[in-house]
Amino acid sequence: MSRSGKESSPARRIEALREEIRAHNHRYYVLDDPSIPDAEYDRLLRELEQLEAEHPELDDPDSPTHRVGARADEGFATVEHVVPMLSLANAFEDDEVAEFDRRIRELLDVESVTYTAEPKLDGLAISLRYEGGRLVRAATRGDGQAGEDVTGNVRTIRAIPLTLVGDELPDPLEVRGEVYMTRSGFRALNERLAAEDHKTFVNPRNAAAGSLRQLDPAVTADRPLRFFAYQALAEAGLGDNQSAVLERLREIGFPVSSLVRRVEGLDGLLAAYRDIGEARDALDFDIDGVVYKVEDFDRQQELGFVSRSPRWALARKFPAQEELTTLRAIDVQVGRTGKLTPVARLEPVFVGGVTVTNATLHNLDEIRRKDIRPGDAVIVRRAGDVIPEVVRALPEKRRSDLPEWQLPEHCPVCGSHVELVEGQADARCSGGLVCPAQRKRALEHFASRGAMDIEGLGTKIIAQLVERQRVDDPADLYSLDVETLAGLDRMGEKSAAKLVEAIARSKDVSLGRFLFALGIREVGEVGARNLARHFGGLDALMAADPEALEAVEDVGPIMAAHIHEFFSEQRNRAVVQRLLDAGVTPQAESAEPAGEQPLSGCSFVLTGSLSSMPRSEAKKRLQALGAKVTGSVSKNTRAVIVGDSPGSKLDKARELGVAVFDEDALAALLEGRLPEA
Ligand code: I6G
């Protein structure tokens, strides 16, 4: 939309800005296709705010600047639903769906029925009333007959239009749907709350409910709430069937899920459940099932209601994703650098389609904060494809004599003293490479793709080599022979020979990869490459003092101290020397990268899972074109490249106005073209 109105009258400029901002909201929330960065959107909003402040006579309560209204200090008023907000009958099994379809065919006396299948969002149902095309009231479902007036809070949700798009709109219009919070928004919100020492939310649904019921709309406005519409009341006359109504709702400004589909008969119902179930993990929002509706409204009317549910609809639920079980023990695992990570050992429990026996407890602080004790009844959650986690303990079910969990004083693997890291939530085993667990992790890291890339040297083989004392450190790998390797479990002569070859091949390595392979704390792939380019050779790097190290791009005092410490240790210098003696030849990289570097000077962040390749490969290929690929978003990031289920980095990008690229843009980048942001 044009901004040429800048010089024209304030009234015209204000109207143009309002239109433009509404159009951007529509593109962002309804079409899922934003056309400007958030920073530009914010600039438009600020310009409008300023003009409205200068011209109070041109005020409009539905201006996009008026999303945050007054506090509801007296609590929320009660709203009677003129048409009750019904609940849906539930089904958990295919048989129940078959029975639903059979009953409907029988009542309608037809051979086959067309249905819609829609994802059932795990959020909160609300009803929105529009008069003259303007939002006049929003109410929660409550008990179905009456809910709470949450208009002030709902107005802050940008996905909900304050004014409708188009002419000849039904008036009044009542639209129903679900307010929800995205998974990425939920994670970012919880991180923020935890950083501010506030209570965090257990799941996105609770976060959405808690956010919508805030007495101060300014708090709601700050929460990442979204909305999907799924129903317009019958008298609205938006269409003759459910699909047509959803299409029309989209046209007039409401977000509608793109997963909705029209299906035929029982086979169609079951296939839609499977398809939506398969898409579930990749979504950025929680769904807890699929809602089936008879497509045709005349047929819906014919079928009518039974008690408080429509006979023409059914909610097919996914298996529960949170379950109650008992925490048998808390074990600690030892990482490559000795960091201890607690792991929950659980009474096996079936959650979200799999049996879970272990779950993450994230870190030591979290156990203290949540006061989780071995023996506790705990709630375990499996969200999508992520590692199962212990959500919380139920202290009300706790035996009175259950002691608090204590961090072990000695490493459970090597018995070395456990050190608490000052000012951090972490504890570490002090055993260094004496500790077999650290040794195994260090070897796994050494052999990994981004490091020495030794194909065939996996976790199980490394575990055997360490346990049989065949390998103590990476240098020992280079003296392994076929006979020794063939003697390991699940290893034949042929694979042993292949592995010996792969180990030999790895001797030819770039200095950057070699440095990364050494596993120096804080030194990632990018840091290692920068060091290699800067120093040009191993000797110069090993001799560098912290000050010289800090001169390298992106090397701060902490990383510099770790590098210096690493090479000051006689033990580490000896391993490096033995690697060189074994024929490992780290090749210096020139300060000027060779060949064409179309992306040099550009920094990217990858988030979410890519469908075209693993993230590690995308990273490598971008780096090969001269790009920098980092783990955190800053103002200097050229773009954040997003795959499915992006994390909080996407929010950060939007917050900072950093460009967001999809996989098509990534493909262009890999061809050396920089897409328009
Ligand atoms: O609770 C609900 C969730 C989703 C619904 C619903 C829905 O459609 C996708 N549709 C109706 C008609 C009702 N509840 C009553």
Residues whose N, C-alpha, C, O or C-beta is under 5 A from the ligand:
A	BS01	I6G	L86 S87 L88 E118 P119 Y230 Q231 V291
